[in-house]
Amino acid sequence: MEACLVELLRQALGDLQPQPLVRAKPATGAASPWAGWQVSLLSLPVLLGGAPIPPRAVWLRAQHWAEPGGGRRVGLVWAAGRKLSNPVSMREYHRRSLGAEDLPRLVDGLLNLGCKPVLLQFGPDQVMGSAWRQAGVESLADDADFAATAELVAGLDLVITVDTAMAHLVGAMQRQGWLLLPFSAAPRWLRGRDDTPWYPGLRLFRQSVPGEWGLVVEQVLGELARHFG
């Protein structure tokens, strides 16, 4: 698996017996010394008893994770994985990510509601949040892996994210998350519904017009006003 996931899975699967070996995938062309059974990360839910899906399922646990403090700390992720190596992944990146004018509207709306934004964006797209980081807004460390991210997420009251890995982390931890979806969302999010059977803690907000995030941001801010009202 990706190196940034290794520590998170080690913590989450630490109680299993026999304890699984969790390791990063080898570099391209490198020989693998492991001769035992190997399991794909995507096969873990069913192998761990996740089918059928139990109510209020918590896929990831760690004893040291904090509980939300009861305030208004809201995590934000505004860009999907930046995979620009081919036209398909590039299209998905742009389709799922907020535009340059939508993020300020969302952050300013949070601040006006008395919320405390926490910037959780990974990778090069962190630069869109530079002005807020310089102003002292809390943010994810540049070198954070998913274990460090989970510790930060565990102390938040809500996470608002586009369709990227953060949605699955928040959902698997059974934390409150609001997921912003493009007009033609991935099949896993089904159609015409604002919830998902995979992660009961997630609420879905969908584009009603292809490529139009402004209406979604407006809806989210309206719901936030009621949520924290």
Secondary structure as the mmCIF struct_conf table of DSSP 4:
data_model
#
loop_
_struct_conf.conf_type_id
_struct_conf.id
_struct_conf.beg_label_comp_id
_struct_conf.beg_label_asym_id
_struct_conf.beg_label_seq_id
_struct_conf.end_label_comp_id
_struct_conf.end_label_asym_id
_struct_conf.end_label_seq_id
HELX_RH_3T_P HELX_RH_3T_P1 ALA A 3 LEU A 5
HELX_RH_AL_P HELX_RH_AL_P1 VAL A 6 ALA A 12
TURN_TY1_P TURN_TY1_P1 LEU A 13 ASP A 15
BEND BEND1 GLN A 17 PRO A 18
HELX_LH_PP_P HELX_LH_PP_P1 GLN A 19 LEU A 21
HELX_LH_PP_P HELX_LH_PP_P2 ALA A 24 ALA A 27
TURN_TY1_P TURN_TY1_P2 THR A 28 GLY A 29
HELX_LH_PP_P HELX_LH_PP_P3 ALA A 30 SER A 32
BEND BEND2 GLY A 36 GLY A 36
HELX_RH_3T_P HELX_RH_3T_P2 LEU A 41 SER A 43
HELX_RH_AL_P HELX_RH_AL_P2 LEU A 44 LEU A 47
TURN_TY1_P TURN_TY1_P3 LEU A 48 GLY A 49
BEND BEND3 ALA A 51 PRO A 52
HELX_LH_PP_P HELX_LH_PP_P4 ILE A 53 PRO A 54
TURN_TY1_P TURN_TY1_P4 PRO A 55 ARG A 56
TURN_TY1_P TURN_TY1_P5 GLN A 63 HIS A 64
BEND BEND4 GLY A 70 GLY A 71
STRN STRN1 ARG A 73 VAL A 77
BEND BEND5 SER A 85 ASN A 86
HELX_RH_AL_P HELX_RH_AL_P3 PRO A 87 ARG A 96
BEND BEND6 SER A 97 SER A 97
HELX_LH_PP_P HELX_LH_PP_P5 LEU A 98 GLY A 99
TURN_TY1_P TURN_TY1_P6 ALA A 100 GLU A 101
HELX_RH_AL_P HELX_RH_AL_P4 ASP A 102 ASN A 112
TURN_TY1_P TURN_TY1_P7 LEU A 113 GLY A 114
STRN STRN2 LYS A 116 LEU A 119
HELX_RH_3T_P HELX_RH_3T_P3 GLY A 123 GLY A 129
HELX_RH_AL_P HELX_RH_AL_P5 SER A 130 GLN A 134
TURN_TY1_P TURN_TY1_P8 ALA A 135 GLY A 136
STRN STRN3 SER A 139 SER A 139
TURN_TY1_P TURN_TY1_P9 ASP A 142 ASP A 143
HELX_RH_AL_P HELX_RH_AL_P6 PHE A 146 ALA A 154
TURN_TY1_P TURN_TY1_P10 GLY A 155 GLY A 155
BEND BEND7 ASP A 157 ASP A 157
STRN STRN4 LEU A 158 VAL A 162
BEND BEND8 ASP A 163 THR A 164
HELX_RH_AL_P HELX_RH_AL_P7 ALA A 165 ALA A 172
TURN_TY1_P TURN_TY1_P11 MET A 173 GLN A 174
STRN STRN5 GLY A 177 LEU A 181
BEND BEND9 PHE A 183 SER A 184
HELX_RH_3T_P HELX_RH_3T_P4 PRO A 187 TRP A 189
BEND BEND10 ARG A 191 GLY A 192
BEND BEND11 ASP A 194 ASP A 194
BEND BEND12 PRO A 197 TRP A 198
TURN_TY1_P TURN_TY1_P12 PRO A 200 GLY A 201
STRN STRN6 LEU A 202 ARG A 206
BEND BEND13 SER A 208 VAL A 209
TURN_TY1_P TURN_TY1_P13 PRO A 210 GLY A 211
HELX_RH_AL_P HELX_RH_AL_P8 GLY A 214 HIS A 227
TURN_TY1_P TURN_TY1_P14 PHE A 228 PHE A 228
#
